Amino acid sequence: MAQWLPAARAVEASGPLHKGSRFSVQFDTRDTELEVVDFNPPNVFGWLERVGRRYWQTFFRLEFAGGSTRLTVQQV
């Protein structure tokens, strides 16, 4: 995550990600704990923030779009 999300400086997880797992992220200005709420590799990844912006949800969806990939990001 620290490689593809610019504000994420560090990520710590106790094991592989799956729906229901939790992990910690250090962003530029804050630390938070996230819970995976949607996970369907390689197309869908979504989390719920447990610390900081409580209950804020972020979803990523990758879709084939001809010769490229369409990325949809939704925040709830």
C-alpha positions as a printed NumPy array, in Angstrom:
array([[  0.   ,   0.   ,   0.   ],
       [  2.867,   2.372,   0.767],
       [  4.005,   1.808,  -2.849],
       [  0.725,   2.802,  -4.561],
       [ -0.971,   5.231,  -2.127],
       [  1.239,   8.345,  -1.946],
       [  0.198,   9.507,   1.553],
       [  0.796,   6.073,   3.149],
       [  4.28 ,   6.042,   4.715],
       [  4.084,   2.628,   6.421],
       [  1.696,  -0.313,   6.703],
       [  1.663,  -3.062,   9.322],
       [ -0.467,  -6.207,   9.12 ],
       [ -0.296,  -9.43 ,  11.134],
       [ -0.816, -11.629,   8.073],
       [ -2.348, -11.795,   4.595],
       [ -5.307,  -9.5  ,   3.965],
       [ -8.817, -10.93 ,   3.74 ],
       [-12.305,  -9.646,   4.46 ],
       [-12.479,  -8.861,   8.18 ],
       [ -8.728,  -8.471,   8.747],
       [ -7.326,  -5.305,  10.302],
       [ -4.113,  -3.434,   9.637],
       [ -2.41 ,  -0.199,  10.668],
       [ -1.367,   2.603,   8.321],
       [  0.798,   5.653,   8.953],
       [ -0.314,   8.461,   6.659],
       [  1.539,  11.773,   6.329],
       [ -0.439,  13.495,   9.083],
       [ -2.146,  10.682,  10.992],
       [ -2.083,   7.029,  12.056],
       [ -5.123,   4.821,  11.675],
       [ -6.413,   1.26 ,  11.902],
       [ -8.315,  -0.11 ,   8.914],
       [-10.609,  -3.119,   8.555],
       [-10.973,  -4.837,   5.19 ],
       [-14.691,  -4.786,   4.282],
       [-14.505,  -5.754,   0.591],
       [-11.814,  -7.952,  -0.932],
       [-12.027,  -9.614,  -4.323],
       [ -8.52 ,  -9.755,  -5.852],
       [ -7.409,  -8.51 ,  -8.256],
       [-10.351,  -6.167,  -8.876],
       [-11.825,  -4.913,  -5.589],
       [-10.397,  -3.695,  -2.294],
       [-12.263,  -1.708,   0.355],
       [-11.687,  -0.689,   3.957],
       [-13.415,   0.897,   6.938],
       [-11.434,   3.27 ,   9.147],
       [-11.584,   2.26 ,  12.823],
       [ -9.363,   5.049,  14.216],
       [ -9.185,   8.69 ,  13.136],
       [-11.929,   9.179,  10.549],
       [-14.123,   6.535,  12.212],
       [-16.49 ,   4.657,   9.892],
       [-15.088,   6.384,   6.777],
       [-15.062,   3.782,   3.971],
       [-12.839,   3.739,   0.892],
       [-13.309,   1.361,  -2.053],
       [-11.041,   0.709,  -5.054],
       [-12.193,  -1.075,  -8.225],
       [ -9.987,  -1.997, -11.205],
       [-11.672,  -2.758, -14.535],
       [-10.41 ,  -3.634, -18.   ],
       [-10.915,  -0.688, -20.386],
       [ -9.627,  -1.654, -23.818],
       [ -5.845,  -1.278, -23.739],
       [ -5.783,   0.235, -20.254],
       [ -7.174,  -0.146, -16.745],
       [ -9.979,   1.967, -15.291],
       [ -9.601,   2.819, -11.594],
       [-12.667,   3.842,  -9.592],
       [-12.228,   5.176,  -6.053],
       [-15.325,   5.705,  -3.907],
       [-15.391,   7.193,  -0.405],
       [-18.45 ,   6.86 ,   1.809]])
